[in-house]
Amino acid sequence: MANLIYSAITSLDGYVADEEGNFDWAEPDQEVHSFVNDLERPVGTYLYGRRMYEVMRAWETVDTDQSAVAEDFAEIWRAADKIVYSRTLETVSSARTRIERDFDPEAVRQLKASAGRDLTVGGPDLAAQAIKAGLVDELDLFVTPIVVGGGKRALPDNVRVELELLDERRFGNGVVHLHYRTRGDSRSIGP
């Protein structure tokens, strides 16, 4: 069975974007991006919400004058299947991509059971649904040395998931990678 992995670049205070929706502070340097490439290389399918897909689809036609690390990521991204969960997106503009109107936890369970390669879930809203459904097996969090004070949370509220730290790494720019495995089922708490 394949794993479903949630990977996110987050501020120290737990946000993937600030209150204005900016995430320019999260752009990885070459060292971090190269590490991300190695994590993404074995991924066979990306699960995206609409907004995350709209950000990531730029990799479909990225300028070939990019750095070798960026070009490597573009090749990794293009080689994977993509599923976009959206009720409003009419068409996709990248190869190997399909739209699903609703996030169906049972369909994702079946996809995990039949997949030969790991899957990732991208975007905090879609990841929250997957975490709450108990589908996420691992988390790769890249904690950036910045406090943004509010915005879009990387992890959902009102859910409890026990985690086991599998690995950690500190990069030269102060980013820290934390790799966790989920332990047991997630459960909703509070309202």
JORA-V256616 format. One record per residue. SS is DSSP state (a for helix, b for strand, c for the rest). Layout:
# JORA-V256616
ss:SS
ss:SS
This chain:
# JORA-V256616
ss:c
ss:c
ss:c
ss:b
ss:b
ss:b
ss:b
ss:b
ss:b
ss:b
ss:b
ss:c
ss:c
ss:c
ss:b
ss:b
ss:b
ss:c
ss:c
ss:c
ss:c
ss:c
ss:c
ss:a
ss:a
ss:a
ss:c
ss:c
ss:c
ss:a
ss:a
ss:a
ss:a
ss:a
ss:a
ss:a
ss:a
ss:a
ss:a
ss:a
ss:c
ss:c
ss:b
ss:b
ss:b
ss:b
ss:b
ss:b
ss:b
ss:a
ss:a
ss:a
ss:a
ss:a
ss:a
ss:a
ss:a
ss:a
ss:a
ss:a
ss:c
ss:c
ss:c
ss:c
ss:c
ss:c
ss:c
ss:a
ss:a
ss:a
ss:a
ss:a
ss:a
ss:a
ss:a
ss:a
ss:a
ss:a
ss:a
ss:c
ss:b
ss:b
ss:b
ss:b
ss:b
ss:c
ss:c
ss:c
ss:c
ss:c
ss:c
ss:c
ss:c
ss:c
ss:c
ss:c
ss:b
ss:b
ss:b
ss:b
ss:c
ss:c
ss:c
ss:c
ss:a
ss:a
ss:a
ss:a
ss:a
ss:a
ss:a
ss:a
ss:a
ss:a
ss:c
ss:c
ss:c
ss:b
ss:b
ss:b
ss:b
ss:b
ss:c
ss:a
ss:a
ss:a
ss:a
ss:a
ss:a
ss:a
ss:a
ss:a
ss:c
ss:c
ss:c
ss:c
ss:c
ss:b
ss:b
ss:b
ss:b
ss:b
ss:b
ss:b
ss:c
ss:c
ss:c
ss:c
ss:c
ss:c
ss:c
ss:b
ss:b
ss:c
ss:c
ss:c
ss:c
ss:c
ss:b
ss:b
ss:b
ss:b
ss:b
ss:b
ss:b
ss:b
ss:b
ss:b
ss:b
ss:b
ss:c
ss:c
ss:c
ss:c
ss:c
ss:b
ss:b
ss:b
ss:b
ss:b
ss:b
ss:b
ss:b
ss:b
ss:b
ss:b
ss:b
ss:b
ss:c
ss:c
ss:c
